[in-house]
């Protein structure tokens, strides 16, 4: 009887060890599965976050590519050039309008004509002298302004000669009236075209200024 009891204890003891071992094995198995599941879910989240981050970086990079990083001194010099160019371009428009205002008087027209000529030459010189130091888009708009004025220069200069002849009574009133009306139309066209060109010039200057990011120093 005692032997049976001993055998039972031995068997039950072995079974307990087996149960404990099995439980430990199953516990590790489920723990590993849970851990792997968590790792997989975490990796998935990391992948999603990385994709969003890459997308945001791409957007910011594309924005930065359109910007121009310049030093403070370069920005000030370039800005001063644009300020001077814009001032002269605007002044030239006013002088064209003064030509139209005085298109009937030789003396007044002559005075305004020389002021117009000086402003025209100055704008051309500003564009030429600043060419290496300003934005290409701005330079092209300066050229557009100058070309528009140059296309009418011969007509404007010719009207001065016409007024001189009129003042010396060598032109009939009928001819004068016809010529004045035609010239007035030429000036209307010039003012409209040149005004549009200055608007484009101003927009180009603004675009350039908006793109420039000023930093303290460039190595």
VMD Tcl script that draws the C-alpha trace (Angstrom):
set ca {
  {0.00 0.00 0.00}
  {2.81 2.27 0.90}
  {4.43 1.52 -2.43}
  {1.25 2.50 -4.25}
  {1.14 5.73 -2.35}
  {4.74 6.43 -3.23}
  {4.07 5.64 -6.90}
  {1.04 7.93 -6.92}
  {2.99 10.76 -5.40}
  {5.75 10.19 -7.91}
  {3.34 10.15 -10.83}
  {1.38 13.16 -9.61}
  {4.58 14.99 -8.88}
  {5.81 14.33 -12.38}
  {2.47 15.42 -13.82}
  {2.66 18.66 -11.86}
  {6.08 19.34 -13.25}
  {4.71 18.61 -16.71}
  {1.75 20.96 -16.19}
  {4.00 23.70 -14.89}
  {6.39 23.24 -17.79}
  {3.55 23.26 -20.31}
  {2.07 26.41 -18.77}
  {5.44 28.09 -18.89}
  {5.86 27.10 -22.54}
  {2.40 28.31 -23.53}
  {2.93 31.53 -21.59}
  {6.14 32.24 -23.48}
  {4.47 31.34 -26.76}
  {1.61 33.79 -26.20}
  {4.00 36.41 -24.88}
  {6.09 36.09 -28.03}
  {3.00 36.32 -30.22}
  {1.79 39.41 -28.38}
  {5.25 40.94 -28.57}
  {5.51 40.21 -32.30}
  {2.06 41.69 -32.85}
  {3.03 44.84 -30.98}
  {6.28 45.10 -32.91}
  {4.44 44.70 -36.20}
  {1.86 47.34 -35.24}
  {4.58 49.71 -34.07}
  {6.55 49.23 -37.27}
  {3.42 49.94 -39.29}
  {2.87 53.18 -37.38}
  {6.51 54.15 -37.87}
  {6.16 53.51 -41.60}
  {3.06 55.71 -41.77}
  {4.72 58.49 -39.81}
  {7.82 58.29 -41.99}
  {5.69 58.54 -45.15}
  {3.92 61.64 -43.78}
  {7.22 63.17 -42.74}
  {8.78 62.50 -46.15}
  {5.75 64.12 -47.80}
  {6.04 67.22 -45.62}
  {9.77 67.44 -46.25}
  {9.16 67.22 -50.00}
  {6.63 70.06 -49.83}
  {8.95 72.26 -47.78}
  {11.88 71.47 -50.06}
  {9.88 72.48 -53.14}
  {9.03 75.77 -51.44}
  {12.61 76.43 -50.44}
  {13.85 75.73 -53.96}
  {11.89 78.77 -55.20}
  {13.52 81.00 -52.58}
  {16.87 82.73 -52.83}
  {19.15 82.98 -49.82}
  {21.16 86.19 -49.78}
  {23.33 88.09 -47.34}
  {22.12 91.31 -45.77}
  {24.51 93.51 -47.77}
  {23.54 91.86 -51.06}
  {19.85 92.29 -50.27}
  {20.26 95.99 -49.45}
  {22.21 96.66 -52.63}
  {19.74 94.79 -54.80}
  {16.77 96.44 -53.08}
  {18.30 99.89 -53.59}
  {18.76 99.13 -57.29}
  {15.10 98.16 -57.64}
  {14.03 101.28 -55.77}
  {16.05 103.48 -58.12}
  {14.84 101.64 -61.22}
  {11.20 101.85 -60.15}
  {11.54 105.56 -59.36}
  {12.89 106.29 -62.84}
  {10.35 104.07 -64.61}
  {7.52 105.86 -62.80}
  {9.06 109.25 -63.54}
  {9.24 108.42 -67.23}
  {5.51 107.66 -67.30}
  {4.74 111.07 -65.81}
  {6.95 112.77 -68.41}
  {5.16 111.01 -71.25}
  {1.87 112.35 -69.87}
  {3.37 115.86 -69.71}
  {4.26 115.57 -73.41}
  {0.61 114.89 -74.13}
  {-0.47 117.77 -71.92}
  {1.73 120.25 -73.84}
  {1.48 118.80 -77.34}
  {0.14 122.11 -78.71}
  {2.90 124.44 -77.49}
  {6.39 124.42 -78.97}
  {8.06 126.02 -75.94}
  {6.39 123.83 -73.30}
  {6.65 120.69 -75.39}
  {10.33 121.34 -76.03}
  {11.03 121.61 -72.31}
  {9.14 118.41 -71.52}
  {10.72 116.63 -74.47}
  {14.25 117.10 -73.13}
  {13.16 115.97 -69.66}
  {11.52 112.91 -71.25}
  {14.70 112.15 -73.22}
  {16.90 112.36 -70.12}
  {14.59 110.04 -68.17}
  {14.49 107.56 -71.06}
  {18.29 107.43 -71.26}
  {18.64 107.13 -67.49}
  {16.28 104.13 -67.34}
  {18.21 102.44 -70.15}
  {21.51 103.10 -68.34}
  {20.14 101.78 -65.06}
  {19.06 98.58 -66.73}
  {22.42 98.15 -68.44}
  {24.60 99.00 -65.45}
  {22.60 96.88 -62.99}
  {22.23 93.88 -65.31}
  {24.83 91.64 -63.57}
  {23.43 92.43 -60.13}
  {19.66 92.13 -60.51}
  {17.19 89.35 -61.23}
  {16.81 88.30 -64.87}
  {13.03 88.60 -64.65}
  {13.29 92.21 -63.48}
  {15.85 93.02 -66.16}
  {13.60 91.67 -68.91}
  {10.77 93.95 -67.72}
  {13.10 96.97 -67.77}
  {14.00 96.11 -71.35}
  {10.30 95.85 -72.20}
  {9.68 99.36 -70.84}
  {12.62 100.79 -72.78}
  {11.62 99.07 -76.02}
  {8.07 100.43 -75.82}
  {9.32 103.99 -75.37}
  {11.95 103.59 -78.08}
  {9.30 102.41 -80.55}
  {7.59 105.82 -80.27}
  {10.66 107.99 -79.89}
  {10.91 108.98 -83.53}
  {7.25 110.07 -83.54}
  {7.73 112.09 -80.33}
  {10.87 113.73 -81.70}
  {9.13 114.41 -85.02}
  {6.32 116.26 -83.27}
  {8.85 118.73 -81.88}
  {9.93 119.60 -85.42}
  {6.30 119.88 -86.42}
  {5.57 122.34 -83.59}
  {8.58 124.40 -84.62}
  {7.19 124.70 -88.14}
  {3.78 125.53 -86.74}
  {5.28 128.29 -84.57}
  {6.92 129.73 -87.69}
  {3.59 129.72 -89.53}
  {4.71 127.13 -92.10}
  {1.89 124.68 -91.30}
  {-1.78 125.29 -92.03}
  {-4.37 125.03 -89.28}
  {-6.08 122.19 -91.06}
  {-2.90 120.14 -91.29}
  {-2.01 120.94 -87.70}
  {-5.39 119.76 -86.41}
  {-5.03 116.47 -88.27}
  {-1.46 115.91 -87.10}
  {-2.27 116.81 -83.49}
  {-5.19 114.35 -83.38}
  {-3.05 111.57 -84.82}
  {-0.16 112.30 -82.45}
  {-2.49 112.44 -79.47}
  {-3.67 108.93 -80.38}
  {-0.04 107.78 -80.59}
  {0.60 109.10 -77.09}
  {-2.54 107.40 -75.77}
  {-1.25 104.08 -77.10}
  {2.21 104.72 -75.65}
  {0.84 105.61 -72.22}
  {-1.35 102.52 -72.10}
  {1.42 100.17 -73.26}
  {4.03 101.71 -71.03}
  {1.73 101.70 -68.01}
  {1.12 97.96 -68.48}
  {4.87 97.42 -68.77}
  {5.53 99.29 -65.52}
  {2.86 97.20 -63.75}
  {4.71 94.08 -64.95}
  {8.00 95.58 -63.80}
  {6.59 96.29 -60.36}
  {5.22 92.74 -60.11}
  {8.63 91.30 -61.07}
  {10.35 93.40 -58.41}
  {7.84 92.28 -55.78}
  {8.24 88.63 -56.75}
  {12.01 88.89 -56.48}
  {11.85 90.61 -53.10}
  {9.44 87.99 -51.77}
  {11.77 85.19 -52.82}
  {14.84 86.62 -51.14}
  {15.51 85.25 -47.65}
  {18.02 87.41 -45.80}
  {20.58 85.67 -43.60}
  {23.33 87.31 -41.59}
  {26.22 85.72 -43.44}
  {26.93 83.38 -46.31}
  {30.02 81.16 -46.19}
}
mol new
graphics top color blue
foreach p $ca { graphics top sphere $p radius 0.5 }
foreach p [lrange $ca 0 end-1] q [lrange $ca 1 end] { graphics top cylinder $p $q radius 0.2 }
display resetview
